[in-house]
Amino acid sequence: MENLKKNKRTKVFMLAAACLCALSCHGRELYRDASRPIEERVEDALSRMTTREKIDLIHAQSKFSSRGVPRLGIPDLWCTDGPHGIRPDVLWDEWDQAGCTNDSCVAFPALTCLAATWNPNAALTYGRCIGEEARYRGKDVLLGPGVNILRTPLNGRNFEYMGEDPFLASVMVVPYVKGVQENGVAACVKHFALNNNESNRHNTNVTVDDRTLYEIYLPAFKAAVTEGGAWSIMGAYNLYKDQHACHNEYLLNNILKGEWGFDGAVISDWGGAHDTPQAISNGLDLEFGTWTDGLGAGTVNAYDNYYLATPFVNMLNDGKADMEDLDDKARRVLRLIFRTAMDHSKGDGEMCSDAHYEAARRIGDEGIVLLKNDNRLLPIGGDKTPRKILVVGENAIKMMTVGGGSSSLKVQRECSPLDGIRAAAGNSIAVDYARGYVGDLSGEYNGVTTGQDLSDSRSAEELLEEAVAKAAEADMVIFIGGLNKSWRQDCEDSDRSGLELPYGQDRLIEALAEANRNLAVVNISGNPVAMPWVKKVPAIVQAWYLGSEAGNSIADILFGKVSPSGKLPMTFPVSLADNGAHALDAYPGTKRDGSDIVDIEYKEGLLVGYRWHDAKKIKPLFAFGHGLSYTDFKYGKAVADRKEFDGNGSITFKIPVTNCGDRAGAEVVQLYISRKDSPVPSPVKELKGFSKVWLEPGETKEVSISVDKDDLSRFDAEKHCWTADRGEYTAQIGASSDDIKSTVKFNLK
Ligand code: BGC
C-alpha cells in the first residue's frame, strides 16, 4: 500500500513536470502536435479542459461511444464488440440495428479455436486482421479479447475465451493484443476478473484464495497488460470481496494499476457500474451501459445520470470527491483517445478482404482438433474414397455467427459445413443430407437475422428414422451436431443446464453408429460435451465456432487438405462430477440470506481443469492438450542444457521429434513442470512451455523450449509475492497432458 502511494506521488510529480515543460515550450496547441510524447499532449489537453468536459469524457454518450472534447477538436471514442468480429452498428441510444449497409464483417473463429491452434503467430495474424476490420469501421476500442479461465464447462461464454490454462491463455493473448493495437485500435481485455460463469453474473460474489487468484485467474490479464501493453481493460459484472469488479479496490487499484502499473483506461462492462463513490475511488475510468443488463433493458438517454456523470459533479461540488480523482480518470481516457482516435498515423484498415477470409480459414484449419480416428477413417480420400456420403445434423446447415450475445455478428458471408463438404467432395462423391433432429430454429439477435428457415414439421422419430435409413445406404456418415448459440447453450447471460448434448443427439448418434460403421462425428461447440457413445464412433472431430469460413475449414480437415494440428485448450471430462468445481458443489453458488448476492467459493482452488484430473487421478474423456494428426510423430529423449539451474536466465529443454508418417503435419510439443516435495500443496504438473513444429514426412527437428525462474515460481499468499522454491523439478514433455513422452529432472539452486 505504501509503495502504491509512493508510486502515485512520483507519477503526479512527473506529470506536473511534463505539463509545465509542455506549456512553456510549446504554447497553446501542443496537444495537437503528434511529434510530442503522448504524456505531454495529454497533460496539455487536460490543462485546457473544464470540469464538465472532463466529466463528459468519462462516461458514455450513446450505447457504444463516449464524448471527446469537441471544443478542442478531440474526437469521440467509439467501442465495438468483439472479440471475433466487428459487431454491426446499433442506433445511438437503442440496441436496435442502425440499419447500415456497410457493417457486415468477416467472422473469425471464436477464441477457443484460436487457443486450440497453440500458435502465437496465428494469434498475431488474428489480432492484426480484426484490428484492421475495426479500423476500417472507424472503431477505436475493440471489446475483446476475453481471457476468463474455463472453470466449469457449463459457462455459457467459454466459447469467447481461451480455455482452462493460464499459461496457454497468456501466451496467446499477448500477440492478439499487439496485433489489434498495431492498427491504432485499443484491445479491451475482458472480463476482469473472476467472471467464470454467466448465471447470476451481476450478483455473484466470488471467494477465492489469493494463490489461486494470482496463479490461475490473473496471469492472462497480467500478460495482456505487462507484455501485450493493452490500452484498456473491461471490468467484470460479478463481485469480488463484496465489491463489483468494475469498481473494485483490490482488483483495479491494488493489482491492475498498482502492482502491474497499468496506465490505460478501465472500462466498465455494460451496466457493470453500481455506485458513485466506489466508481470514483476504486479504479473505474469510463462508464458504459448503466441501467442496462448489457444486452437488453435500459433507460433511454440516461447518460447525465450515470454514476460518473452528474452524481460525480455533485460530489465534487460538495467537497466529497477530489479533482485529482477526476483528473486521473480523464487523463487515462485522454491517453486512450490519443493512442487511438487521435493517432493520425494509423492505416485505413480493411474489411472483408481476401486476406481476412484466408486468415479466418487458416486459423480454423489449425484450431480444429481431431479427437479420435480409429482405423484412420479420416481423411476422406485415397483408396477408400466413399462414393456416397451422408451428412446428418442441424449444425451442418445452421448459421452460427448470429447469436450467443454481444459477440453476435452480421457477416458478409458464412460457409456452412454442408456447403463446405459439398464443395470439397466435388462431382465424384455424392453428398446427401438428413436433418436427423431439430434443435433451435432461432436465427436472430438484436435485429440481425440469418434469413434461414430451419422449420421442420416432422417428429423426432421421423427425423431419426430418415437419417438412419439413409445412413444404412451410404458409404460414410458425417454427423455434424453439438451446441449452438441459443440461450442456455453457448450463449452470454446463461449457463448450460448439463454437459450432455441437447435435442436427443446422443440417441441419434448411437443409432447412426449402429447403421453405419464409417461414422465421423463433428462436434461444434465452445465447451466440452459428454460423449456416452465415444467407444462406438470411430472418428470424432472437435470443431469450434469457426465463423465465416466454418464449412471450408471443416472440409479442409475432413478431406485431408490440411492435416489436423489443433490441441484441446480444455479438458473434456466424462461427466460433470469429474470437474473440480462440480465435484465440490462449488457452482453455481448459494444465495446469501436477506440479499440477492450469490456466493461462490472456488473451493477447488488451483485444481482447475487437468490439474484436478491429475490430482484425483480421474481419466478424462479427452485430455487438455490432446489432438491427433493424420501423420504420426515420434518423440526422442529430452535433455536439459544443465542439471543445476541457478534461476538466472533460463533452462532449455531439447527433444527430437520425427514425423514418421507419410504426410506433412504439425505437432504441438508441450512442457509441463512438476515439483518434487513442494513445501505447499501444488498441482501435479503445470503447463509452462510449448512449441508448434511443422514437419515433412521423415523429417526430424530438435524442438527446444525454455523456462525461467518465473515459470517455476508460486504465489506466496502470506508474503504476497512470487517465490521459487529450491529443489528438484521435473520437466515432462509430451503430446498432451496425459501423454508424456520424456522427462528430465533438474535442480533449482
Ligand atoms: C458483455 C460485454 C460486451 C458488452 C457490450 C456486455 O453485456 O458482457 O462482453 O462487450 O456487453 O456489448
Residues whose N, C-alpha, C, O or C-beta is under 5 A from the ligand:
A	BS01	BGC	D81 L143 D269 W270 D293 G294 L295 S406
